[in-house]
Amino acid sequence: MEWVSSLPAFNATMNALSGLLLLNGYRLVRARRLLAHRRSMLAACATSTIFLASYLFYHYHAGSTRFTGTGVVRTVYFTILISHTILATVILPLAILSVVHGLRDNRPLHRKISRWTFPIWMYVSVTGVLVYFFLYQWFPSR
């Protein structure tokens, strides 16, 4: 399964696409384009779900990837990685709740939860792409 080595780039692409769809969904809801907002947010959910499945598949088959950077960059990397990992765990139930309340048109609860969901999900999407660059582009293992 030689193609498994291409999954980190695919995963980073899915994370980036999810972030762009989230930003678009935010822009659309601010413009009161609610149907377009719904579609963009559901597309963000789909890309995040594809990411998660691919990420788990990759790590099941390839194991973990060691970070080779040293010094200050190592501290920066692990700070990003730890915050990313913790918030990635937190975002799953928040995203599910946001989507469920949005689809049920329970706007007050949807808004209340989404005020937390959106920035955390954006952070997880952006830092996921950063982790990819740290591991596979800027400091690849030899």
Phi, psi and omega per residue, in radians:
M1 nan 1.171 -3.109
E2 -1.107 -0.535 -3.103
W3 -1.150 -0.301 -3.141
V4 -1.023 -0.548 -3.117
S5 -1.161 -0.283 3.101
S6 -1.517 -0.131 -3.084
L7 -1.147 -0.642 3.105
P8 -0.987 -0.715 3.107
A9 -1.153 -0.717 3.080
F10 -1.066 -0.781 -3.135
N11 -1.081 -0.742 3.107
A12 -1.108 -0.666 3.101
T13 -1.110 -0.754 3.109
M14 -1.106 -0.697 3.088
N15 -1.100 -0.795 3.138
A16 -1.118 -0.762 3.133
L17 -1.102 -0.718 3.088
S18 -1.039 -0.782 3.106
G19 -1.064 -0.742 3.112
L20 -1.134 -0.703 3.105
L21 -1.155 -0.651 3.071
L22 -1.095 -0.809 3.110
L23 -1.065 -0.733 3.111
N24 -1.107 -0.762 3.118
G25 -1.074 -0.694 3.096
Y26 -1.103 -0.798 3.115
R27 -1.045 -0.740 -3.109
L28 -1.171 -0.711 -3.140
V29 -1.192 -0.625 3.094
R30 -1.118 -0.532 3.113
A31 -1.529 0.086 3.141
R32 1.086 0.504 3.060
R33 -1.682 1.368 -2.917
L34 -1.221 -0.656 3.117
L35 -1.167 -0.758 3.094
A36 -1.131 -0.675 3.075
H37 -1.023 -0.853 -3.134
R38 -1.004 -0.808 -3.123
R39 -1.099 -0.741 -3.133
S40 -1.149 -0.724 -3.130
M41 -1.209 -0.656 3.078
L42 -1.176 -0.603 3.061
A43 -1.159 -0.667 3.072
A44 -1.088 -0.718 3.087
C45 -1.089 -0.746 -3.133
A46 -1.111 -0.794 -3.130
T47 -1.172 -0.613 3.094
S48 -1.190 -0.637 3.095
T49 -1.174 -0.751 3.079
I50 -1.070 -0.772 3.086
F51 -0.966 -0.892 -3.052
L52 -1.069 -0.760 3.121
A53 -1.093 -0.780 -3.137
S54 -1.170 -0.704 3.116
Y55 -1.072 -0.821 3.129
L56 -1.135 -0.718 3.096
F57 -1.057 -0.830 -3.125
Y58 -1.035 -0.873 -3.072
H59 -1.245 -0.438 3.037
Y60 -1.160 -0.694 -3.080
H61 -1.576 -0.529 -3.042
A62 -1.869 -0.251 -3.088
G63 1.357 -2.828 -3.113
S64 -1.605 2.789 3.127
T65 -1.943 2.236 -3.101
R66 -1.430 2.352 3.073
F67 -1.460 2.253 -3.038
T68 -1.797 -0.076 -3.141
G69 -1.182 2.713 -3.131
T70 -2.256 2.946 3.068
G71 1.239 -2.520 -3.083
V72 -1.061 -0.663 -3.113
V73 -1.088 -0.546 3.094
R74 -1.146 -0.742 3.093
T75 -1.107 -0.774 3.117
V76 -1.057 -0.831 -3.131
Y77 -1.017 -0.887 -3.080
F78 -1.207 -0.518 3.041
T79 -1.123 -0.802 3.096
I80 -1.112 -0.816 -3.095
L81 -1.071 -0.793 -3.105
I82 -1.144 -0.807 3.125
S83 -1.130 -0.688 3.105
H84 -1.056 -0.817 -3.085
T85 -1.131 -0.788 3.131
I86 -1.091 -0.839 -3.097
L87 -1.259 -0.479 3.056
A88 -1.130 -0.571 3.083
T89 -1.259 -0.694 -3.126
V90 -1.207 -0.625 -2.992
I91 -1.223 -0.503 -3.082
L92 -1.006 -0.976 3.120
P93 -1.150 -0.593 3.110
L94 -1.112 -0.758 3.130
A95 -1.120 -0.735 3.119
I96 -1.067 -0.813 3.121
L97 -1.086 -0.742 3.124
S98 -1.058 -0.792 -3.129
V99 -1.153 -0.815 -3.127
V100 -1.020 -0.832 -3.123
H101 -1.217 -0.565 3.057
G102 -1.155 -0.799 -3.139
L103 -1.168 -0.526 3.097
R104 -1.460 0.012 -3.129
D105 1.034 0.572 3.047
N106 -1.573 1.313 -2.983
R107 -1.065 -0.740 -3.136
P108 -1.039 -0.790 -3.136
L109 -1.263 -0.643 3.096
H110 -1.037 -0.824 3.130
R111 -1.087 -0.769 -3.105
K112 -1.057 -0.803 -3.127
I113 -1.273 -0.705 -3.080
S114 -1.160 -0.430 3.075
R115 -1.079 -0.497 3.060
W116 -1.593 -0.699 -3.056
T117 -1.096 -0.859 -3.039
F118 -0.986 -0.953 -3.098
P119 -1.161 -0.606 3.122
I120 -1.182 -0.776 -3.140
W121 -1.109 -0.703 3.088
M122 -1.086 -0.779 3.127
Y123 -1.041 -0.787 -3.135
V124 -1.114 -0.712 3.123
S125 -1.118 -0.835 -3.110
V126 -1.162 -0.810 -3.108
T127 -1.219 -0.475 3.047
G128 -1.079 -0.725 3.092
V129 -1.170 -0.714 3.099
L130 -1.067 -0.747 3.111
V131 -1.033 -0.750 3.083
Y132 -0.990 -0.855 -3.116
F133 -1.102 -0.738 3.093
F134 -1.016 -0.818 -3.023
L135 -1.371 -0.669 -2.933
Y136 -1.998 -0.250 -3.111
Q137 -2.027 -0.912 -3.035
W138 -1.454 -0.645 -3.104
F139 -2.378 1.033 -3.094
P140 -1.175 2.561 3.079
S141 -1.264 2.529 -3.049
R142 -1.380 nan nan
